[in-house]
């Protein structure tokens, strides 16, 4: 599939990053992968797949996982409610000491599965309540795109990538984990990569770029090709520690209670 002039031509694939070991969430993640931790009784990755389900252009969801929790993900994949094909990609790692890193996992999945379509990349630990149709339409009008979130939380800003845009929405500054942010726009782990740019993952890694945080790849990528940012409105949680996990669980609980009343 290519995106030109606002018209999408099939196909598009989705890639969910779920191979990390979440050491900051231990002991919760000692025996369970972070994306399989439950939010209101459901694995948090269910909510990610639920959002991808609404993107009709996506016909297959790849989930890159590690070897340690592969069997748990296989059990999950057998019952996850989606009409799309779910394919698990085992990166072979067994612990934090030999993990590939998120960017290397992206490249691994693209190479192993021979992905040759535009690619929607989503972090398996990202919870958000906005739909993805607006983001896909933006990508169709522009090119490779990053999902953005507006925040005034200085601690959150430090943990994420800060972004500046020109009037067309093109990224003109992207700084991963900046000590002093120049913007309230944060990049979240939500990307739409044109299939013609997927080969740049290999080029980046061969240049010894960081194999872990995907933001470092985008920080490099926007200097190679045009990359655009789309501000998405709603709630968003990057589940990085137990406090955020508990907060997200409470929020989704209140929503469930509101829907039932």
Secondary structure, 3 states (H helix, E strand, C coil): CCEECCEECCCEEEEEECCCCCHHHCCCCCCCCHHHCEECCEEHHHHHHHHHHCCCCEEEEEEEECCCCHHHHHHHHCCCCCCCEEEEEECCCCCHHHCCCHHHHHHHHHHHCCCCCEEEEEECCEEECCCCHHHHHHHHHCCCEEEEEECCCHHHHHHCEEEEECCCCEEEEEEECCCCCCCCEEEEEEEEECHHHCCHHHHHHHCCCCCCCHHHHHHHHCCCCCCEEEECCCCEEECCCHHHHHHHHHHHHHHHHHHHC
